Amino acid sequence: MPIFAINEKRYQIEKKWGLAKQKKWMSIFAYEDTLAKIDFANIPKDWQIIIFGQQKNESIFRKKYSLLNEKIIFLPFVCVEEMYGVFYFSETIITRGEVSFSQVLQMKKPFLWDIYHEIGGFPTAQSEDYLRFMNFGNETQKLQKKLWNDEGRISI
């Protein structure tokens, strides 16, 4: 059972936030520098990307990806119950923070974890422990390490 109960139905969330019906969702709650690493140019036709808490970057983002319009939705920071409701109905997730990580882990959905770069640098030991614990396949491990190690852009 998830840490937070999901109290809304998908159609209620769609209506509340103006999200697309009949589309697959990818939810992103990530740090600003992580968003810059993601290539959004080839989003599949039947997907919608939902980005939390990055409205300050929305105009820059929309200029860069002007053809995507309704495929990308910027939502404000919302209470965790609402964000996890969107996560619950998402097909895949990129999340940050330990609490969000534990919530997404319980949802048993494909995800990437945007680990916080601490003042002393990236927490390499913790990230390697995480990858060992999760026992991802090679492709997911490569993608996760690419995200963490600034090894180029990640294509969705």
C-alpha positions as CSV (number, residue, x, y, z in Angstrom):
1,M,0.0,0.0,0.0
2,P,1.4,3.4,-0.9
3,I,2.5,5.8,1.8
4,F,-0.2,8.3,0.7
5,A,-3.7,7.2,-0.3
6,I,-4.8,8.1,-3.8
7,N,-8.1,9.9,-3.2
8,E,-8.9,11.1,-6.7
9,K,-9.8,9.2,-9.9
10,R,-7.9,9.9,-13.1
11,Y,-10.8,11.8,-14.7
12,Q,-10.8,14.1,-11.7
13,I,-7.1,14.8,-12.0
14,E,-7.5,15.3,-15.8
15,K,-10.2,17.9,-15.2
16,K,-8.5,19.7,-12.4
17,W,-5.2,20.2,-14.2
18,G,-6.3,20.2,-17.8
19,L,-4.5,17.0,-18.6
20,A,-5.2,14.9,-21.8
21,K,-7.6,12.1,-21.7
22,Q,-6.5,8.8,-23.4
23,K,-2.8,9.7,-23.3
24,K,0.0,8.1,-21.4
25,W,1.6,10.4,-18.8
26,M,5.2,10.8,-17.8
27,S,5.5,12.8,-14.6
28,I,8.7,14.7,-13.9
29,F,9.6,16.2,-10.5
30,A,13.3,17.0,-11.0
31,Y,15.9,19.6,-10.4
32,E,16.3,22.3,-13.0
33,D,19.7,21.1,-14.2
34,T,18.2,17.6,-14.8
35,L,15.5,19.0,-17.1
36,A,18.2,20.6,-19.2
37,K,19.7,17.1,-19.8
38,I,16.4,15.6,-21.2
39,D,15.7,15.8,-24.9
40,F,12.0,16.2,-25.3
41,A,12.0,16.5,-29.1
42,N,10.7,13.0,-29.8
43,I,7.8,12.5,-27.4
44,P,5.5,9.8,-28.8
45,K,2.1,11.0,-30.1
46,D,0.1,9.3,-27.4
47,W,2.1,10.7,-24.4
48,Q,1.9,13.8,-22.3
49,I,4.7,15.1,-20.1
50,I,3.7,16.6,-16.8
51,I,6.4,18.7,-15.1
52,F,6.0,19.9,-11.5
53,G,7.4,23.1,-10.0
54,Q,9.3,24.5,-13.0
55,Q,7.0,27.3,-14.2
56,K,9.8,29.8,-14.0
57,N,11.4,28.0,-16.9
58,E,8.3,27.3,-18.9
59,S,8.7,30.2,-21.4
60,I,12.3,29.2,-22.2
61,F,11.3,25.6,-22.4
62,R,8.4,26.3,-24.8
63,K,10.6,28.4,-27.1
64,K,13.1,25.5,-27.3
65,Y,10.3,22.9,-28.0
66,S,7.7,25.1,-29.7
67,L,6.1,22.2,-31.5
68,L,5.1,20.3,-28.4
69,N,2.5,22.7,-27.0
70,E,-0.2,20.5,-25.4
71,K,2.2,17.6,-25.0
72,I,3.9,19.3,-22.1
73,I,2.1,20.6,-19.1
74,F,3.7,22.6,-16.3
75,L,2.1,22.3,-12.9
76,P,2.9,24.3,-9.9
77,F,4.3,22.8,-6.7
78,V,1.3,21.0,-5.2
79,C,0.7,19.1,-2.0
80,V,2.4,15.7,-2.1
81,E,-1.0,13.9,-2.1
82,E,-1.9,15.6,-5.4
83,M,1.5,15.0,-7.0
84,Y,1.4,11.4,-6.0
85,G,-2.1,11.1,-7.5
86,V,-0.6,12.2,-10.8
87,F,2.3,9.8,-10.3
88,Y,-0.1,7.0,-9.7
89,F,-1.7,7.4,-13.0
90,S,1.6,8.0,-14.9
91,E,3.2,5.3,-17.0
92,T,6.7,6.4,-16.0
93,I,8.2,8.9,-13.6
94,I,11.4,11.0,-13.0
95,T,11.5,12.0,-9.3
96,R,13.7,13.6,-6.8
97,G,14.0,13.3,-3.1
98,E,14.0,10.3,-0.8
99,V,10.3,10.5,0.2
100,S,9.2,10.8,-3.4
101,F,11.6,7.9,-4.3
102,S,10.0,5.7,-1.7
103,Q,6.5,6.5,-2.9
104,V,7.3,5.8,-6.5
105,L,9.1,2.6,-5.5
106,Q,5.9,1.3,-4.0
107,M,3.9,2.2,-7.1
108,K,6.0,-0.4,-9.0
109,K,6.3,1.8,-12.1
110,P,9.4,2.5,-14.3
111,F,11.2,5.5,-12.9
112,L,14.5,7.4,-12.7
113,W,15.7,9.0,-9.5
114,D,17.2,12.4,-9.6
115,I,19.5,12.3,-6.6
116,Y,20.4,15.6,-5.0
117,H,23.9,16.8,-5.6
118,E,25.1,17.6,-2.1
119,I,27.3,20.5,-1.2
120,G,30.3,18.1,-1.1
121,G,29.4,16.8,-4.6
122,F,27.4,13.9,-5.9
123,P,26.7,11.0,-3.4
124,T,28.5,8.3,-5.5
125,A,28.5,5.6,-2.7
126,Q,24.7,6.0,-2.1
127,S,23.9,6.0,-5.8
128,E,25.9,2.8,-6.3
129,D,24.2,1.2,-3.3
130,Y,20.8,2.2,-4.8
131,L,21.7,0.6,-8.2
132,R,22.8,-2.6,-6.5
133,F,19.7,-2.8,-4.3
134,M,17.3,-2.1,-7.3
135,N,19.1,-4.6,-9.5
136,F,18.0,-2.9,-12.7
137,G,18.8,-4.3,-16.1
138,N,21.8,-2.9,-17.9
139,E,19.9,-0.4,-20.0
140,T,18.2,1.2,-17.1
141,Q,21.4,1.3,-15.1
142,K,23.1,3.0,-18.1
143,L,20.3,5.6,-18.3
144,Q,20.3,6.3,-14.6
145,K,24.1,6.7,-14.6
146,K,23.9,9.0,-17.6
147,L,21.4,11.2,-15.8
148,W,23.6,11.3,-12.7
149,N,27.0,11.7,-14.3
150,D,26.2,14.4,-16.9
151,E,27.1,12.1,-19.7
152,G,25.0,13.8,-22.4
153,R,21.3,14.1,-23.0
154,I,18.6,11.6,-22.2
155,S,16.0,11.0,-24.9
156,I,12.5,10.3,-23.9
